[in-house]
Amino acid sequence: MFQVPAIYLAKKPEKLLTLVISPLIGLMNDQVQGLEKRHYYGAKTINSDISPVLKQDIMEKVKDGIYDILYLSPETLLARSDVEQLIGNRTIGMIVIDEAHIVTTWGKQFRPDYWYLGDHIRKLRKRQLQEKQRDLVVATFTATAIYHGKEDMYEETIDSLHMIEPITYLGYVRREDIKITIHQIQKVSGRFEYELDKFDRLRDIIQGSLLMEKKTLIYFPTVSLIQRFQEYIQSQTDFYQDIAVYHGRMDKVLKMENYKQYLSGNKLIMLATKAFGMGIDIDDIKRVVHFAPTGNVCDYVQEIGRAARKPGLDGEALYEYDKRDFKFINQLHGLSTIRPYQLIGVIAKIEALYCQQIRKYQKNYTRKRNAMLLDAENFSYLFSNPMHDEGNIINKVKTALLLIQKDFEKRRGFSPIVVRPIPMYSIGYFQISPDVQHRLRMEYHQTVKEIDKVHHICQVMLDNIWKKSAQHLSFPKFKYMLYAADPALSFNKSYLIRPAYCTRLTFHPDSIDRFYDIWNLLKNYVYTHIINGTYVSKIEISTILQKSAAFYGHPYKADNFCEILLSSIDTYRRQFSHNMQSILRTKYLMNGQMEYRFLSPIRNYFRWAENTYHSIFNHQLDGRLYLVEERNGHILKEYSTALGIFEAMGLLDFEISGGDASQIYIYVNQEQALKNIISHPQTYHNTLLEEISERHRISARMLTYIYEGGFSSEEIWNLLEDYFLGRVPPVVEDDWKTESLPEL
């Protein structure tokens, strides 16, 4: 819906840019591909599944005005201290928050960065008004936001995004083309194999779908359940090869291969978590099945809404309900919920660390002494759980800090702490000459450590420099000025240090042989078409590449390499080549596809890639390579482009980092409020935390009512429509008010 006004804004003389904030990679890719099918090529996405080569190419083309719609995650937007790093000097015409219900749901339990979107957008808007005298439109879209009532997502979203009297359009929740069928399973006497019983029924459903050639999507609440069901299917049946799998823990290449096989119909069954949900627009899914609920009522409606998206197609939402299924909802809620004692522990830790800082810098009475950089590990003991990985603990720390801040703001209009959303590196890598190292050690004790004596690469404790010389600036502003070599920063006038980047490399055992196997095959193919003067398509290049051992049987890997290859050729021509001659021509066909004609100067590109590969291989030491960026240079871009090519070829894996010790920025406004909570912990109540638990109870009771009520499809849709208008059946309301949430 928002693509049309976005294209309209891009046609204006100012060529206005639209940013689309979207929660899931699959959703971003799906919408971009949908536009390309309709022959619109001005939209792209930047996400973690895209190689550095493509990211850099997309960013450059956004800045140059070639792309006018850019899909991003909230984390990608917030991670940039300056939006110009992403879009250059482009003027923003519209910011779209797609699947906007997440601003008030996932943000509290899984994605705390969604809570910061409103503040960040307000800053972008203010800055653009000041610098360009041009306002921007903020638009939100969702199919599953509750309008009014106890779970009012509508008003919460407006408040969170600082919207003022927005124009509101309400659609329909009801899908006349989806029949909801719920069978309540009665426990078989003498049988206690809950999971095996459920697996048996699911196997029968899959067999029926395959016989009737119904494309079927099956949702599971956890990855481990999918894995156990895969093992069961492989041991019980011979149709497991007809089944695709999709969840967040999968290798991104395998995940995309499975997605494409399901999309094309080569595989009719998809086993997925809720990661395969919002906005995924495969229009010929006929049946959506649930092993068990994956979340709340909104999740259920989103997931069954994947069915029958093609006009004229009828779909079915099928669920074999067992009372014991609700243990998964409670487990998922329990794993994501922060406990009151953890919030009090976080407050106590902040107060203790703040007291230490005040004692250490008691002579420095500037406002910035209240600013702290804290490692998330300071709080990890409060959230440690064998089921959680490190990233999840950091997310929980950020969520806890946000719950404390937002609760104070809601109740009192003021918070004793303010938190910045994105952790920042407090240790940076720099190339520093020995004499400058000596002067730094004299001025800033325990701040510089040389880690590569050949190239004089050093670890630098940036927070030490900031605290002593630049606390009149915020830490993010200090870092930005330091890396940009801004002369307004006095430190830059006194010390010459060059930013360096640590590249961690893992080489494939047959890296060199694999490189020449693919590269020679590619070069011979390209040179043949140069001689013949013919155009080729991506599909033709991919087909040739699949003759190599690296890509044999992996069409998606070959397709992915083609994308990166062609993008890197364009990047090389624009940024790294000293030859002004064209190396590649393109033309669009009537079907919207593009074809390519290679020209003889392409040999320089091949030579550049070969030389860079050998340089990386020969200069790395124990899997590490330090890249030093010259002022206004392209070293980082050049090597990251080449590394992206080699990773897509399967030669190596790499990670580029500008620093270590990721830390969270916290500003203490009022210490006394923290002390009051620590002194009287029994009186502390976090209203937001209580609301989250209350909403879980309402949603769980509503789902129970629907699943156990014996309702027809028509009656269930009536109940769902009322629910999304804030109306809950009286029996559900009575139940959740008298029910106490069990301790998990």
C-alpha positions in Angstrom: 0.0 0.0 0.0 2.8 2.4 0.9 4.8 1.6 -2.3 2.6 3.9 -4.5 3.1 7.1 -2.5 6.8 6.2 -2.1 7.2 6.0 -5.9 5.2 9.3 -6.2 7.6 11.0 -3.8 10.6 9.8 -5.8 9.2 11.4 -8.9 9.1 14.9 -7.3 11.9 17.3 -8.3 13.6 16.8 -4.9 13.6 13.0 -5.6 12.5 12.2 -2.1 13.6 9.0 -0.4 11.4 6.6 1.5 12.7 4.6 4.4 10.7 1.5 5.3 11.4 0.0 8.8 10.6 -3.6 8.7 11.0 -6.4 11.4 12.0 -9.4 9.4 14.5 -10.1 6.6 12.1 -12.4 4.8 9.5 -9.7 4.8 12.0 -7.1 3.3 13.2 -9.5 0.6 9.7 -10.5 -0.2 8.5 -6.9 -0.7 11.5 -5.9 -2.8 11.1 -8.9 -5.0 7.3 -8.2 -5.4 8.2 -4.7 -6.7 10.7 -6.1 -9.1 8.1 -8.6 -10.5 6.1 -5.5 -11.3 9.1 -4.0 -13.1 10.0 -1.4 -10.4 13.7 -1.6 -9.6 14.1 1.4 -7.3 13.7 -0.5 -4.0 16.4 -2.3 -2.1 17.0 -3.7 1.4 20.0 -3.6 3.7 20.0 -6.5 6.2 22.3 -9.0 7.9 21.8 -11.6 5.1 23.3 -9.3 2.5 27.0 -9.4 1.8 29.2 -6.3 2.5 29.6 -5.9 -1.3 25.9 -5.6 -1.9 25.4 -3.4 1.2 28.1 -0.9 0.0 26.8 -0.9 -3.5 23.2 -0.3 -2.3 24.3 2.5 0.0 26.2 4.2 -2.8 23.3 4.0 -5.2 20.9 5.3 -2.6 23.2 8.3 -2.2 23.4 8.7 -6.0 19.6 8.7 -6.3 19.4 5.4 -8.2 17.3 3.7 -5.4 14.4 5.6 -3.8 12.9 3.0 -1.4 15.2 1.5 1.2 14.1 -1.3 3.6 15.8 -1.4 7.0 15.5 -3.1 10.3 15.2 -0.7 13.3 18.6 -1.9 14.5 20.2 -0.9 11.2 18.7 2.6 11.4 19.6 3.2 15.0 23.1 1.9 14.7 24.1 4.9 12.6 24.9 8.0 14.6 24.4 9.9 11.4 21.7 8.9 8.9 24.0 10.4 6.2 26.1 7.3 6.5 23.2 5.4 4.9 21.6 7.9 2.6 24.2 10.7 1.9 22.5 14.0 1.4 19.2 12.6 0.2 16.0 14.2 1.6 13.6 11.9 3.3 10.0 12.2 2.1 8.5 9.4 4.2 9.4 7.0 6.9 7.2 3.9 7.0 6.9 1.5 10.0 5.6 -1.7 8.5 4.0 -4.3 10.8 3.7 -1.4 13.3 2.1 -3.6 16.0 5.6 -4.7 16.9 6.3 -1.2 18.3 4.1 -2.2 21.3 4.6 -6.0 21.3 8.0 -7.4 20.3 9.6 -4.3 21.5 8.8 -5.1 25.1 9.7 -8.8 25.0 12.1 -9.3 22.1 13.1 -6.2 20.2 13.7 -3.3 22.6 15.1 -1.2 19.7 11.5 -0.7 18.4 10.8 1.4 21.5 13.5 3.8 20.5 12.1 4.4 17.0 9.9 7.3 17.9 12.7 9.3 19.6 15.1 8.6 16.7 12.5 9.6 14.0 11.7 12.7 15.9 15.4 13.7 15.9 15.7 13.0 12.1 12.6 15.0 11.5 13.8 18.0 13.6 17.2 18.0 11.9 15.8 17.8 8.4 13.4 20.7 9.2 16.3 22.8 10.4 18.8 22.0 7.6 16.4 21.6 4.6 13.2 23.2 5.8 11.4 20.0 4.6 9.1 17.9 6.8 8.6 14.2 6.3 5.6 11.9 6.5 5.5 9.1 9.2 3.2 6.3 8.2 2.4 3.0 9.9 0.9 -0.2 8.6 -0.3 -3.4 10.2 -3.0 -6.0 9.9 -3.0 -6.9 13.6 -3.1 -4.0 15.9 -5.8 -4.0 18.6 -7.9 -0.9 18.4 -8.8 0.4 21.9 -9.7 -1.9 24.9 -7.3 -3.3 27.5 -4.6 -4.1 24.9 -4.9 -0.8 23.0 -2.0 -1.1 20.5 -3.4 1.8 18.4 -3.0 4.5 21.0 0.3 3.1 22.3 1.8 3.1 18.8 0.7 6.7 18.3 2.3 7.7 21.6 5.5 5.7 21.0 6.1 7.3 17.6 5.1 10.8 18.7 2.4 11.1 16.1 -0.1 13.9 16.5 -3.7 13.3 15.3 -2.7 10.9 12.5 -5.1 10.1 9.6 -6.4 6.7 10.5 -7.8 4.0 8.2 -9.2 0.8 9.6 -9.6 -2.3 7.5 -11.0 -5.8 8.2 -9.5 -8.7 10.2 -12.0 -11.2 8.7 -10.8 -13.3 5.8 -13.8 -14.8 4.0 -11.4 -17.0 2.0 -10.0 -18.8 5.0 -11.9 -21.5 6.8 -10.8 -22.0 10.4 -11.0 -25.6 11.6 -10.2 -26.6 15.2 -10.4 -30.2 16.4 -10.1 -30.7 20.1 -8.2 -33.8 20.8 -9.4 -36.1 23.6 -6.7 -37.8 25.5 -6.5 -41.5 24.7 -6.8 -43.7 27.7 -3.6 -45.4 28.7 -1.4 -43.2 26.4 1.0 -40.7 27.8 3.1 -39.9 24.7 1.9 -36.3 24.1 4.5 -35.4 21.6 4.4 -38.7 19.7 0.6 -38.4 19.4 0.9 -35.0 18.0 3.6 -36.1 15.6 1.4 -38.9 14.3 -1.5 -36.6 13.6 0.8 -34.1 11.9 2.2 -36.9 9.7 -1.4 -37.8 8.6 -2.1 -34.1 7.8 1.1 -33.9 5.7 0.2 -37.1 3.8 -3.3 -35.6 3.0 -1.8 -32.3 1.8 0.7 -34.2 -0.5 -2.1 -36.4 -1.9 -4.3 -33.4 -2.6 -1.3 -31.3 -3.8 -2.1 -28.6 -1.2 0.8 -26.2 -0.4 0.9 -26.4 3.4 2.7 -24.2 6.0 3.1 -25.8 9.5 4.0 -23.6 12.5 5.9 -24.8 15.5 6.5 -22.8 18.7 10.2 -23.8 19.0 13.1 -24.8 16.8 13.8 -27.9 18.9 10.3 -29.2 18.1 10.9 -28.8 14.4 14.2 -30.7 14.7 12.5 -33.5 16.6 9.7 -33.7 14.1 12.2 -33.9 11.3 13.9 -36.8 13.0 10.5 -38.5 13.4 9.5 -37.9 9.8 12.8 -39.3 8.5 12.3 -42.5 10.5 8.6 -43.0 9.8 8.0 -42.0 6.2 9.6 -41.7 2.7 8.2 -38.2 2.0 10.6 -36.2 4.1 12.3 -35.0 0.9 9.1 -33.1 0.1 9.5 -31.0 3.3 11.3 -27.6 3.6 12.3 -26.0 6.9 12.7 -22.3 7.9 13.8 -20.9 11.2 16.1 -18.2 12.6 19.0 -20.5 13.6 19.5 -21.9 10.0 22.4 -21.0 7.8 21.1 -18.1 5.7 22.0 -19.8 2.4 20.1 -23.0 3.3 17.2 -21.0 4.6 16.9 -19.1 1.3 17.2 -22.3 -0.7 14.4 -23.8 1.3 12.3 -20.7 0.8 12.8 -20.7 -2.9 12.0 -24.4 -3.2 8.7 -23.8 -1.3 7.9 -20.7 -3.3 8.4 -22.5 -6.6 6.4 -25.5 -5.5 9.2 -28.0 -5.7 8.4 -28.7 -2.0 4.8 -28.5 -0.9 5.4 -28.6 2.9 7.1 -26.0 5.0 7.9 -26.4 8.7 8.6 -23.1 10.3 8.7 -20.9 13.4 7.0 -17.5 13.6 10.1 -16.2 11.7 8.2 -17.3 8.6 5.3 -15.0 9.3 4.6 -11.4 8.9 4.3 -10.1 5.4 5.5 -13.3 3.7 3.5 -13.2 0.5 3.5 -16.6 -1.1 0.1 -16.4 -2.7 -0.7 -20.1 -3.3 -0.5 -21.5 0.3 -3.8 -23.5 0.7 -3.4 -24.7 4.2 -1.8 -23.3 7.5 -1.5 -25.8 10.3 -0.4 -25.2 13.9 1.5 -27.8 15.9 0.8 -25.5 18.9 0.2 -21.8 19.3 3.4 -19.8 18.8 2.4 -16.7 20.8 -0.6 -14.5 21.3 -3.9 -13.8 19.4 -2.1 -11.4 17.0 0.5 -14.0 16.1 -2.2 -16.5 15.4 -4.1 -14.2 13.0 -0.9 -13.2 11.3 0.1 -16.8 10.7 -3.2 -18.1 9.4 -3.3 -15.0 7.2 -0.5 -16.6 5.1 -3.1 -18.8 3.4 -5.1 -18.0 0.3 -3.4 -14.7 -0.7 -4.1 -15.3 -4.4 -7.5 -13.9 -5.5 -10.0 -16.7 -5.9 -8.1 -19.2 -3.8 -9.7 -20.8 -0.8 -7.6 -21.6 2.2 -7.8 -23.5 5.5 -6.4 -22.8 9.0 -6.2 -26.2 10.7 -5.3 -26.9 14.3 -5.5 -30.2 16.2 -5.8 -28.7 19.7 -4.6 -30.4 22.9 -4.9 -28.8 26.3 -1.3 -29.5 26.9 -0.3 -27.3 24.0 -0.5 -24.2 26.1 2.7 -25.1 28.0 4.6 -23.8 25.0 2.9 -20.3 25.2 3.7 -20.1 28.9 7.3 -21.3 28.3 7.8 -18.7 25.6 6.3 -16.0 27.8 8.4 -17.1 30.8 11.6 -17.1 28.8 11.0 -13.6 27.5 9.7 -11.9 30.6 11.9 -9.9 32.9 11.3 -10.4 36.6 10.8 -7.6 39.2 13.8 -8.7 41.2 16.0 -8.4 38.0 14.9 -4.8 37.5 15.8 -4.0 41.2 19.1 -5.8 40.7 19.8 -3.6 37.6 18.9 -0.4 39.5 21.2 -1.4 42.4 24.1 -2.2 40.0 23.7 1.2 38.1 23.7 3.0 41.5 26.9 1.2 42.7 28.8 1.8 39.4 27.6 5.4 39.4 29.0 5.9 43.0 32.3 4.5 41.9 32.5 6.9 39.0 31.6 9.9 41.1 34.3 9.0 43.6 36.8 8.5 40.8 36.0 11.8 39.1 34.9 13.8 42.1 36.9 16.9 41.0 35.2 16.9 37.6 31.8 18.5 38.2 30.6 18.8 34.6 27.2 17.4 33.7 28.9 14.7 31.7 30.2 13.0 34.8 26.7 11.5 35.1 27.3 9.7 31.8 28.6 6.1 32.0 29.7 3.5 29.5 28.8 0.1 31.0 29.6 -3.4 29.7 26.5 -5.6 29.5 28.5 -8.2 31.4 28.0 -6.1 34.5 24.4 -7.2 34.5 24.6 -10.7 32.9 24.6 -12.5 36.3 21.0 -11.3 36.8 19.9 -12.9 33.5 22.2 -15.9 33.1 20.3 -19.0 31.9 21.7 -22.1 30.1 18.9 -21.7 27.5 20.1 -18.2 26.5 23.0 -17.2 24.3 25.1 -14.1 24.9 23.1 -12.0 22.4 19.9 -12.8 24.2 21.4 -11.7 27.5 22.4 -8.4 26.0 18.9 -8.0 24.6 17.5 -8.7 28.1 19.8 -6.1 29.7 18.6 -3.5 27.2 15.0 -4.5 27.7 15.3 -4.2 31.5 17.0 -0.8 31.3 14.2 0.4 28.9 11.4 -1.0 31.2 12.9 1.0 34.1 13.2 4.2 32.0 9.9 4.1 30.3 8.0 3.2 33.5 9.3 6.2 35.3 8.5 8.4 32.3 4.9 7.0 32.2 4.3 7.4 35.9 6.2 10.6 36.7 7.0 12.2 33.4 10.7 12.0 34.3 13.3 9.1 34.5 16.3 9.0 36.8 18.2 7.2 34.0 18.4 7.6 30.2 19.7 4.8 28.0 21.0 4.9 24.4 19.7 2.0 22.3 22.7 0.7 20.5 25.8 -0.6 22.3 29.0 1.1 21.3 32.6 -0.1 21.1 34.7 1.5 23.8 38.0 -0.1 22.5 39.1 0.9 19.0 41.8 -0.3 16.7 44.3 2.3 15.3 47.7 2.5 13.6 49.9 4.7 15.8 53.6 5.4 15.3 55.9 4.6 18.2 56.5 8.2 19.2 52.8 9.0 19.2 52.2 5.9 21.3 54.8 7.1 23.8 53.1 10.5 24.1 49.7 8.9 24.5 50.9 6.7 27.3 52.3 9.7 29.1 49.0 11.6 28.8 46.5 8.8 29.1 47.6 6.0 31.4 46.6 2.4 30.5 45.0 3.5 27.3 47.2 2.2 24.5 48.3 -1.4 23.9 50.3 -2.4 20.8 49.0 -5.7 19.4 50.9 -5.8 16.1 54.4 -4.6 16.4 55.2 -4.9 12.6 52.4 -2.5 11.5 52.0 -0.7 14.9 48.4 -1.6 15.3 47.1 -0.7 18.8 44.1 -1.2 20.9 42.9 2.2 22.3 40.7 2.6 25.3 38.5 5.3 23.8 36.4 5.8 26.9 39.6 6.9 28.8 40.3 9.6 26.3 36.7 10.7 26.3 36.5 11.0 30.1 39.7 13.0 30.3 39.5 15.2 27.3 36.1 15.3 25.8 33.4 14.8 28.4 31.7 18.0 27.2 30.6 15.9 24.3 28.5 12.7 24.3 30.5 9.6 23.7 28.9 8.9 20.3 29.7 12.4 19.2 33.3 12.1 20.4 33.7 8.8 18.5 32.2 10.3 15.3 34.5 13.3 15.4 37.6 11.1 16.2 37.0 8.7 13.3 36.1 11.5 10.9 39.3 13.4 11.8 37.3 16.4 12.7 39.7 19.3 13.5 37.2 20.7 15.9 38.1 17.8 18.3 41.2 19.1 20.1 42.6 15.5 20.4 42.9 15.2 16.6 45.1 18.3 16.5 47.6 16.8 19.0 47.7 13.1 18.0 47.8 11.5 14.5 46.1 8.1 14.7 44.7 6.2 11.8 41.6 4.0 12.2 42.3 0.3 11.6 39.9 -2.6 11.2 40.5 -6.2 12.4 39.4 -8.8 9.9 39.0 -12.2 11.4 39.3 -14.9 8.7 38.5 -18.6 8.5 39.7 -20.2 5.3 38.2 -23.3 3.6 40.7 -26.2 3.6 40.8 -26.2 -0.3 40.6 -22.4 -0.6 43.2 -21.9 -3.4 42.0 -24.8 -5.5 38.4 -23.8 -5.2 39.2 -20.2 -6.1 40.9 -21.2 -9.4 38.2 -23.8 -10.2 35.5 -21.2 -10.1 37.6 -18.2 -11.4 39.0 -20.0 -14.5 35.5 -21.4 -15.3 34.1 -17.8 -15.0 36.9 -16.2 -17.0 36.7 -18.7 -19.9 32.9 -18.2 -20.1 33.2 -14.3 -20.0 36.1 -14.2 -22.6 34.1 -16.5 -25.0 31.2 -14.0 -24.9 33.5 -11.0 -25.3 34.8 -12.6 -28.5 31.3 -13.4 -29.7 30.0 -10.0 -28.6 26.9 -11.5 -27.0 24.8 -10.6 -24.0 24.2 -13.1 -21.2 21.7 -13.3 -18.3 22.2 -14.0 -14.6 20.5 -17.3 -15.1 23.0 -18.3 -17.8 26.0 -17.3 -15.7 24.6 -19.2 -12.7 24.0 -22.3 -14.8 27.7 -22.3 -15.9 28.9 -21.8 -12.4 27.0 -24.8 -11.2 29.4 -26.9 -13.2 32.1 -26.2 -10.6 32.4 -28.4 -7.5 31.6 -25.5 -5.2 28.2 -24.7 -6.7 27.1 -28.1 -8.0 23.7 -28.9 -6.6 23.4 -25.5 -5.0 21.5 -23.1 -7.4 20.8 -20.5 -4.8 24.5 -20.3 -3.9 25.3 -19.8 -7.5 22.6 -17.2 -7.9 23.8 -15.4 -4.8 27.4 -15.3 -6.1 26.1 -13.9 -9.5 24.5 -11.0 -7.6 27.6 -10.3 -5.7 29.9 -10.7 -8.7 27.9 -8.2 -10.9 27.6 -5.8 -8.0 31.3 -5.9 -7.3 32.1 -5.3 -11.0 30.1 -2.1 -10.8 31.8 -1.1 -7.5 35.2 -1.8 -8.9 34.5 0.3 -12.0 33.2 3.3 -10.0 35.6 3.3 -7.1 38.8 1.2 -7.6 39.6 1.2 -11.3 42.1 3.7 -12.7 40.9 2.8 -16.2 38.0 5.0 -17.5 36.9 2.4 -20.1 33.6 0.7 -19.6 33.9 -3.0 -18.6 30.2 -4.0 -18.7 27.1 -3.0 -20.6 23.5 -3.8 -19.6 20.1 -3.8 -21.2 16.6 -4.5 -20.0 14.4 -7.1 -21.8 10.6 -6.8 -22.3 10.1 -9.1 -19.4 11.9 -6.8 -17.1 15.0 -9.0 -16.8 18.5 -7.6 -17.4 21.2 -8.9 -19.6 24.9 -8.2 -19.6 27.7 -7.7 -22.2 31.2 -8.0 -20.9 33.9 -5.8 -22.5 37.6 -6.6 -22.8 38.8 -4.2 -19.9 37.0 -6.8 -17.6 40.5 -8.4 -17.5 41.6 -5.6 -15.1 38.8 -6.6 -12.7 39.8 -10.3 -12.8 43.4 -9.3 -12.2 42.4 -7.0 -9.3 40.4 -9.8 -7.6 43.3 -12.3 -8.0 45.9 -9.9 -6.6 43.6 -9.0 -3.7 42.9 -12.7 -2.9 46.7 -13.5 -2.8 47.4 -10.3 -0.7 44.8 -11.4 1.9 46.0 -15.0 2.0 49.7 -14.0 2.3 49.3 -11.1 4.7 46.9 -12.6 7.3 48.5 -13.9 10.4 46.7 -16.6 12.4 43.4 -15.7 10.8 43.7 -12.0 11.4 44.3 -9.1 9.0 44.4 -5.5 10.0 43.3 -2.9 7.4 44.4 0.7 8.0 42.3 3.4 6.5 44.1 6.3 4.9 42.3 9.7 5.1 39.7 9.8 2.3 41.0 6.4 1.2 39.2 3.2 0.0 41.2 0.5 1.7 38.3 -0.8 3.8 35.8 -0.6 0.9 38.2 -2.3 -1.4 39.0 -5.2 0.8 35.4 -5.7 2.1 34.2 -5.8 -1.5 36.8 -8.5 -2.4 36.2 -10.5 0.8 32.5 -10.5 0.0 33.3 -12.1 -3.4 35.5 -14.7 -1.8 32.9 -15.5 0.9 30.2 -16.0 -1.7 32.6 -18.4 -3.5 32.9 -20.5 -0.3 36.6 -19.7 0.0 36.5 -18.2 3.5 34.3 -16.6 6.2 35.1 -13.2 7.5 34.1 -10.6 10.1 35.4 -7.0 10.1 35.4 -5.2 13.4 36.5 -1.6 14.3 36.7 -2.4 18.0 35.9 -4.5 21.0 34.1 -4.3 24.4 30.6 -3.3 23.3 29.1 -1.1 26.0 25.8 0.6 26.8 25.6 4.4 27.3 23.6 5.3 30.5 23.0 8.8 31.8 22.0 9.2 35.5 19.7 12.2 36.0 18.8 11.6 39.6 20.6 9.2 42.0 18.1 9.6 44.9 15.3 7.9 43.0 17.6 4.9 42.5 18.5 4.9 46.2 14.8 5.0 47.2 14.1 1.8 45.3 17.2 0.0 46.7 16.2 1.0 50.2 12.6 -0.2 49.9 12.6 -2.9 47.1 9.3 -4.3 48.3 7.5 -1.1 47.3 8.8 -1.0 43.7 6.3 -1.9 41.1 6.9 -1.6 37.3 3.6 -0.9 35.7 4.9 -1.8 32.2 6.0 -5.3 33.4 2.7 -5.8 35.1 0.9 -4.8 31.9 2.9 -7.3 29.9 1.9 -10.2 32.2 -1.7 -9.0 32.2 -1.8 -9.0 28.4 -0.3 -12.4 28.3 -3.1 -13.7 30.5 -5.8 -12.0 28.4 -4.4 -13.4 25.2 -4.0 -16.9 26.6 -7.5 -17.0 27.9 -8.9 -15.7 24.6 -7.1 -18.4 22.7 -8.3 -21.1 25.1 -11.9 -19.8 24.7 -11.6 -20.0 20.9 -9.9 -23.5 20.8 -12.2 -25.1 23.4 -15.5 -23.4 22.5 -16.5 -25.7 19.6 -17.2 -22.6 17.4 -17.7 -22.6 13.7 -15.4 -20.7 11.4 -17.9 -17.9 11.1 -18.2 -17.6 14.9 -14.4 -17.6 15.3 -14.0 -14.8 12.8 -16.7 -12.8 14.7 -14.8 -13.3 17.9 -11.5 -12.2 16.4 -13.0 -9.1 14.8 -14.5 -8.1 18.2 -11.1 -8.8 19.9 -9.3 -6.5 17.5 -11.8 -3.8 18.3 -11.0 -4.1 22.0 -14.1 -6.2 22.9 -13.4 -9.3 24.9 -16.1 -11.9 25.7 -17.3 -11.4 29.3 -16.4 -15.0 30.3 -12.8 -14.3 29.1 -12.6 -11.1 31.0 -13.9 -12.8 34.2 -11.3 -15.6 33.8 -8.2 -13.5 33.4 -9.2 -11.2 36.3 -9.5 -14.1 38.7 -6.5 -16.0 37.3 -3.0 -15.6 38.7 -0.2 -16.2 36.3 1.8 -19.3 37.4 5.5 -18.8 38.2 7.6 -20.3 35.4 
